[in-house]
Amino acid sequence: MNELFAQRIVPLASIADPAHVQAIGDGLVDGGLPVVEVALRGSHGAPALAALAARGDLLVGAGTVLSVEQARGALDAGAAFVVTPGLDAEVVRYVTGAGVPVVPGVLTPTEVQAAVTLGLDRLKLFPAGVFGGLALLDAYRDVYRSVRFMPSGGVRQDNLAEHLAHPSVFAASGSWITAAAGDGREAVAERARAALEAAG
């Protein structure tokens, strides 16, 4: 199994301030959750990805990847996995061809089936909270028995355990852990520890 798919929680980091990058990395490591998906949004995402990947003590992936060009840049910067908000067959083929795991976003049955056709069985459900999240996964459970999902969008500390308890969920993603970076590494570490405790 790829290292990514052994994770139960994948913290998402949208970098608004470059000064927060070290606190995010240090806090996740201190908190025992050394994995992060760095969203390639705005001008700070790509440099943050490269900086965190260069540390060597984190499993760092690229999120919000919208094109093959972005995927190529992310892999060149050291991304160990790629997450996309939607299903783009060209991006999937490029990333898998490079030997790197990709978790594309899906929402509808048509998208799930298209992803399965591309050889994938680990998918991101996005935006989960807006479209019923767990209720949607209940509907998919008996139809797509070999597929597991990573809900993203609407996952928080107070509903994390409920998401992770669902049999169709392999991991949950959210930004509440890294959002504490403005308060320093220990604040991030505390939220990481709380998330791991909720995950059991």
C-alpha positions in Angstrom: 0.0 0.0 0.0 1.2 3.5 -0.8 2.2 5.5 2.3 -0.6 8.1 1.5 -3.3 5.4 1.7 -2.2 4.4 5.2 -3.1 7.9 6.5 -6.5 8.4 8.2 -6.3 12.2 8.3 -4.8 14.4 5.6 -4.4 18.0 6.8 -5.0 20.6 4.1 -2.9 23.8 4.1 -3.9 26.9 2.2 -1.0 29.3 2.7 -2.1 32.8 3.3 1.1 33.9 4.9 4.6 32.4 4.1 5.6 33.0 7.7 3.2 30.2 8.7 4.9 27.5 6.7 7.4 26.5 9.3 4.8 26.4 12.1 2.7 24.1 9.9 5.5 21.7 9.3 6.9 21.7 12.8 3.4 21.5 14.4 2.3 18.5 12.3 5.6 16.6 13.1 5.3 17.5 16.8 1.7 16.4 16.8 2.5 13.0 15.3 0.7 13.7 12.0 3.5 14.2 9.5 1.4 14.6 6.3 0.1 17.6 4.6 -1.7 18.5 1.3 -0.6 22.0 0.2 -3.2 23.8 -1.9 -1.8 25.4 -5.0 -3.9 28.5 -4.5 -2.5 31.9 -4.8 1.2 32.8 -5.0 2.3 31.1 -1.7 1.2 27.6 -2.5 4.0 26.4 -4.7 6.9 27.8 -2.6 5.3 26.3 0.5 5.0 22.9 -1.1 8.7 23.0 -2.1 9.8 24.2 1.4 7.8 21.5 3.2 8.8 18.7 0.8 12.5 19.7 1.3 12.3 19.1 5.1 12.3 15.3 4.6 10.2 14.6 7.7 6.7 15.1 6.1 4.7 13.3 3.5 3.8 16.3 1.3 1.3 16.4 -1.5 -0.1 19.0 -3.8 -3.8 20.0 -3.7 -6.0 22.0 -5.9 -4.1 20.8 -9.0 -6.1 21.9 -12.1 -3.8 21.0 -15.0 -1.0 18.8 -16.2 1.3 21.8 -16.0 0.5 22.3 -12.4 1.0 18.6 -11.7 4.4 18.6 -13.4 5.5 21.6 -11.3 4.3 20.0 -8.1 6.1 16.7 -8.8 9.3 18.7 -9.7 8.9 20.5 -6.4 8.8 17.2 -4.5 5.1 16.4 -4.1 4.6 12.8 -3.0 1.0 12.7 -4.0 -1.5 14.9 -5.9 -5.1 15.8 -5.1 -7.4 17.5 -7.5 -10.8 19.1 -6.9 -12.4 17.5 -9.9 -11.7 14.5 -12.2 -9.4 15.4 -15.1 -8.3 12.3 -17.0 -5.2 14.0 -18.4 -4.0 14.9 -15.0 -4.7 11.4 -13.6 -2.8 9.8 -16.5 0.2 12.1 -16.1 0.5 11.6 -12.3 0.0 7.9 -12.4 2.4 7.6 -15.3 5.0 9.3 -13.0 4.4 6.6 -10.4 2.8 9.0 -7.9 -0.6 8.5 -6.3 -3.4 10.8 -7.4 -6.7 11.4 -5.6 -9.1 13.2 -7.9 -12.3 14.9 -6.6 -15.6 13.3 -7.6 -19.2 13.9 -6.6 -21.5 12.2 -9.1 -21.9 8.5 -10.0 -20.7 9.3 -13.5 -17.5 10.8 -12.1 -16.9 7.8 -9.8 -17.3 5.4 -12.7 -15.0 7.5 -14.9 -12.4 7.4 -12.1 -12.7 3.6 -11.8 -12.3 3.3 -15.5 -9.0 5.1 -15.1 -7.9 2.5 -12.6 -8.5 4.4 -9.4 -10.1 3.1 -6.2 -9.2 6.0 -3.8 -11.1 9.2 -4.5 -11.8 12.5 -2.9 -15.5 13.4 -2.3 -15.7 17.1 -2.8 -17.3 19.3 -1.7 -18.6 16.7 0.7 -20.5 18.9 3.2 -22.4 20.8 0.6 -23.9 17.6 -0.9 -24.8 15.4 2.0 -21.4 13.9 2.6 -22.0 10.8 4.6 -25.5 10.3 3.2 -24.1 10.3 -0.3 -21.5 7.7 0.7 -24.3 5.6 2.1 -25.8 5.6 -1.3 -22.5 4.7 -3.0 -21.5 2.0 -0.5 -23.3 -0.9 -2.1 -22.8 0.2 -5.7 -19.0 1.0 -5.6 -17.9 -1.6 -3.2 -14.2 -1.5 -4.1 -14.0 2.3 -3.9 -12.9 4.3 -0.8 -13.3 8.0 -0.4 -11.6 10.9 1.3 -14.3 13.5 2.2 -13.2 17.1 1.9 -15.2 20.2 2.5 -17.1 20.4 5.7 -15.0 18.0 7.7 -14.1 19.5 11.2 -12.8 18.3 14.5 -16.4 17.8 15.8 -17.5 15.5 13.0 -14.1 13.9 12.2 -14.8 10.7 14.1 -18.2 10.3 12.4 -16.6 10.6 9.0 -13.8 8.2 9.7 -16.2 5.6 11.1 -17.9 5.3 7.7 -16.9 2.1 6.0 -16.4 3.8 2.6 -14.0 6.4 4.0 -10.2 5.7 3.9 -9.3 9.2 5.2 -10.7 12.7 5.9 -9.3 16.0 4.8 -9.7 19.5 6.2 -8.0 22.7 7.0 -8.9 23.2 10.6 -5.5 21.8 11.9 -3.2 24.0 9.8 -5.5 27.0 10.3 -4.0 27.3 13.8 -0.5 28.2 12.3 -0.9 31.8 13.1 -0.8 30.9 16.8 2.4 28.9 16.3 3.7 25.3 16.0 2.2 24.2 19.4 -1.3 25.3 18.4 -1.0 23.2 15.2 0.4 20.3 17.2 -2.5 20.4 19.7 -5.0 20.2 16.9 -3.1 17.4 15.2 -3.1 15.4 18.5 -6.8 16.0 19.0 -7.5 14.8 15.5 -5.5 11.6 16.0 -7.4 11.0 19.2 -10.7 11.4 17.4 -9.5 9.0 14.8 -8.9 6.4 17.4 
